[in-house]
Amino acid sequence: MKQATHQQQDIRPFLIKYLTEATEHIHLAIGWIDDSGVLALLQKKALEGVEVVLILIKDRDYNLKSNTYLELMSKGIRIINLDEDQKDYFIDHKFGVIDASIVLNGNYGWGYKNAPSEENFIVTEDVTSLAKGFEIEFEYLSIFQQLSKNEKKPLN
């Protein structure tokens, strides 16, 4: 197991490193993204054949950038939209899983204009059970709007 915590201005270079190294998939449940460099990198990875899936909140800012998101989808990025009233699922701690072995999580703003002032980012590598747990949560977030009110969240 390898784990590292990054703070403030040190986060983005490490984020870029891990995204660049992805070979199979990038799953990001991050709510918002407003970093054109990271978006371009995700588009590049999708064009290279890496499965890129984003779970975002469809709010006012999302709607203002809808053309950007449509272009990303045309380049192979899958975007799952959650309604704005479901943003509590992301509160401060967003997460991602890269290649089923690297977990990214923490209080990072992903370039969003209202990013928290105390950003932190934890990267955990080679803990299969942790990555699998986050993948289960990712899958749940990607389908929970389609579940009936009576269906309970799967245990994770």
ZALOTOR-712600 format. One record per residue (C-alpha): x, y, z; chain. Coordinates in nm, 2 decimals. Example, Ala and Ser with C-alpha at 12.3 -4.5 7.8 and 13.67 -1.06 7.14 Angstrom:
r east:1.23&north:-0.45&up:0.78&c:A
r east:1.37&north:-0.11&up:0.71&c:A
END
This chain:
r east:0.00&north:0.00&up:0.00&c:A
r east:0.12&north:0.35&up:-0.08&c:A
r east:-0.07&north:0.66&up:0.05&c:A
r east:0.01&north:1.02&up:0.01&c:A
r east:-0.17&north:1.34&up:0.11&c:A
r east:-0.13&north:1.66&up:-0.09&c:A
r east:-0.22&north:2.01&up:0.01&c:A
r east:-0.33&north:2.32&up:-0.17&c:A
r east:-0.11&north:2.41&up:-0.47&c:A
r east:0.06&north:2.07&up:-0.46&c:A
r east:-0.26&north:1.88&up:-0.56&c:A
r east:-0.29&north:1.96&up:-0.93&c:A
r east:0.06&north:1.83&up:-1.04&c:A
r east:-0.01&north:1.50&up:-0.87&c:A
r east:-0.36&north:1.48&up:-1.01&c:A
r east:-0.22&north:1.54&up:-1.36&c:A
r east:0.04&north:1.27&up:-1.30&c:A
r east:-0.21&north:1.00&up:-1.20&c:A
r east:-0.46&north:1.09&up:-1.48&c:A
r east:-0.18&north:1.08&up:-1.73&c:A
r east:-0.07&north:0.74&up:-1.62&c:A
r east:-0.42&north:0.59&up:-1.65&c:A
r east:-0.44&north:0.30&up:-1.90&c:A
r east:-0.78&north:0.14&up:-1.85&c:A
r east:-1.04&north:0.37&up:-1.68&c:A
r east:-1.09&north:0.70&up:-1.50&c:A
r east:-1.40&north:0.72&up:-1.29&c:A
r east:-1.45&north:1.06&up:-1.12&c:A
r east:-1.75&north:1.14&up:-0.89&c:A
r east:-1.65&north:1.50&up:-0.84&c:A
r east:-1.97&north:1.71&up:-0.88&c:A
r east:-1.81&north:2.00&up:-1.06&c:A
r east:-1.50&north:2.06&up:-1.28&c:A
r east:-1.38&north:2.39&up:-1.41&c:A
r east:-1.02&north:2.32&up:-1.50&c:A
r east:-0.97&north:2.34&up:-1.88&c:A
r east:-0.63&north:2.17&up:-1.86&c:A
r east:-0.77&north:1.87&up:-1.67&c:A
r east:-1.07&north:1.85&up:-1.91&c:A
r east:-0.83&north:1.85&up:-2.21&c:A
r east:-0.63&north:1.57&up:-2.05&c:A
r east:-0.94&north:1.36&up:-1.98&c:A
r east:-1.05&north:1.41&up:-2.35&c:A
r east:-0.70&north:1.30&up:-2.46&c:A
r east:-0.72&north:0.99&up:-2.24&c:A
r east:-1.07&north:0.91&up:-2.38&c:A
r east:-0.93&north:0.94&up:-2.74&c:A
r east:-0.65&north:0.70&up:-2.64&c:A
r east:-0.91&north:0.44&up:-2.54&c:A
r east:-0.93&north:0.49&up:-2.17&c:A
r east:-1.28&north:0.47&up:-2.03&c:A
r east:-1.35&north:0.81&up:-1.88&c:A
r east:-1.67&north:0.86&up:-1.68&c:A
r east:-1.76&north:1.18&up:-1.48&c:A
r east:-2.04&north:1.22&up:-1.23&c:A
r east:-2.14&north:1.59&up:-1.22&c:A
r east:-2.41&north:1.80&up:-1.07&c:A
r east:-2.64&north:1.96&up:-1.33&c:A
r east:-2.66&north:2.31&up:-1.18&c:A
r east:-2.65&north:2.66&up:-1.32&c:A
r east:-2.27&north:2.64&up:-1.38&c:A
r east:-2.31&north:2.31&up:-1.56&c:A
r east:-2.57&north:2.46&up:-1.78&c:A
r east:-2.34&north:2.75&up:-1.87&c:A
r east:-2.08&north:2.50&up:-1.98&c:A
r east:-2.31&north:2.26&up:-2.15&c:A
r east:-2.14&north:2.30&up:-2.49&c:A
r east:-1.81&north:2.20&up:-2.33&c:A
r east:-1.97&north:1.89&up:-2.19&c:A
r east:-2.14&north:1.80&up:-2.52&c:A
r east:-1.80&north:1.82&up:-2.69&c:A
r east:-1.64&north:1.60&up:-2.43&c:A
r east:-1.92&north:1.35&up:-2.47&c:A
r east:-1.86&north:1.36&up:-2.85&c:A
r east:-1.50&north:1.26&up:-2.78&c:A
r east:-1.59&north:0.96&up:-2.58&c:A
r east:-1.63&north:1.08&up:-2.22&c:A
r east:-1.94&north:0.96&up:-2.05&c:A
r east:-2.10&north:1.22&up:-1.82&c:A
r east:-2.36&north:1.12&up:-1.57&c:A
r east:-2.57&north:1.42&up:-1.44&c:A
r east:-2.71&north:1.43&up:-1.10&c:A
r east:-2.99&north:1.68&up:-1.03&c:A
r east:-2.88&north:1.98&up:-0.83&c:A
r east:-3.08&north:1.87&up:-0.52&c:A
r east:-2.86&north:1.57&up:-0.50&c:A
r east:-2.54&north:1.77&up:-0.45&c:A
r east:-2.52&north:1.67&up:-0.09&c:A
r east:-2.38&north:1.34&up:-0.21&c:A
r east:-2.06&north:1.53&up:-0.29&c:A
r east:-2.06&north:1.78&up:0.00&c:A
r east:-1.68&north:1.84&up:0.03&c:A
r east:-1.53&north:1.50&up:-0.04&c:A
r east:-1.53&north:1.39&up:-0.40&c:A
r east:-1.35&north:1.08&up:-0.52&c:A
r east:-1.21&north:0.90&up:-0.82&c:A
r east:-1.08&north:0.56&up:-0.91&c:A
r east:-0.81&north:0.50&up:-1.17&c:A
r east:-0.75&north:0.16&up:-1.32&c:A
r east:-0.92&north:-0.01&up:-1.03&c:A
r east:-0.61&north:0.04&up:-0.81&c:A
r east:-0.57&north:0.41&up:-0.74&c:A
r east:-0.82&north:0.60&up:-0.52&c:A
r east:-0.83&north:0.98&up:-0.52&c:A
r east:-1.04&north:1.15&up:-0.26&c:A
r east:-1.05&north:1.46&up:-0.05&c:A
r east:-1.16&north:1.82&up:-0.04&c:A
r east:-1.03&north:1.94&up:-0.37&c:A
r east:-1.23&north:2.19&up:-0.59&c:A
r east:-1.14&north:2.06&up:-0.93&c:A
r east:-1.08&north:2.41&up:-1.05&c:A
r east:-1.43&north:2.52&up:-0.93&c:A
r east:-1.46&north:2.88&up:-0.85&c:A
r east:-1.59&north:2.81&up:-0.50&c:A
r east:-1.32&north:2.57&up:-0.41&c:A
r east:-1.26&north:2.52&up:-0.04&c:A
r east:-0.98&north:2.72&up:0.12&c:A
r east:-0.83&north:2.42&up:0.29&c:A
r east:-0.80&north:2.18&up:0.00&c:A
r east:-0.65&north:1.83&up:0.06&c:A
r east:-0.61&north:1.53&up:-0.16&c:A
r east:-0.54&north:1.18&up:-0.06&c:A
r east:-0.40&north:0.92&up:-0.31&c:A
r east:-0.41&north:0.56&up:-0.21&c:A
r east:-0.25&north:0.30&up:-0.43&c:A
r east:-0.26&north:-0.08&up:-0.44&c:A
r east:-0.54&north:-0.14&up:-0.19&c:A
r east:-0.78&north:-0.35&up:-0.40&c:A
r east:-1.05&north:-0.37&up:-0.14&c:A
r east:-1.06&north:0.01&up:-0.10&c:A
r east:-1.07&north:0.07&up:-0.48&c:A
r east:-1.35&north:-0.19&up:-0.51&c:A
r east:-1.55&north:-0.01&up:-0.24&c:A
r east:-1.52&north:0.32&up:-0.41&c:A
r east:-1.61&north:0.16&up:-0.75&c:A
r east:-1.93&north:0.02&up:-0.58&c:A
r east:-2.01&north:0.37&up:-0.46&c:A
r east:-1.94&north:0.51&up:-0.80&c:A
r east:-2.17&north:0.26&up:-0.96&c:A
r east:-2.44&north:0.34&up:-0.71&c:A
r east:-2.42&north:0.71&up:-0.78&c:A
r east:-2.43&north:0.64&up:-1.15&c:A
r east:-2.77&north:0.46&up:-1.12&c:A
r east:-2.94&north:0.57&up:-0.80&c:A
r east:-3.16&north:0.82&up:-0.98&c:A
r east:-3.31&north:0.53&up:-1.17&c:A
r east:-3.39&north:0.32&up:-0.86&c:A
r east:-3.73&north:0.32&up:-0.71&c:A
r east:-3.79&north:0.49&up:-0.37&c:A
r east:-3.83&north:0.15&up:-0.21&c:A
r east:-3.49&north:0.02&up:-0.32&c:A
r east:-3.22&north:0.05&up:-0.06&c:A
r east:-2.86&north:0.15&up:-0.12&c:A
r east:-2.64&north:-0.16&up:-0.15&c:A
r east:-2.41&north:-0.22&up:0.15&c:A
r east:-2.06&north:-0.11&up:0.08&c:A
END
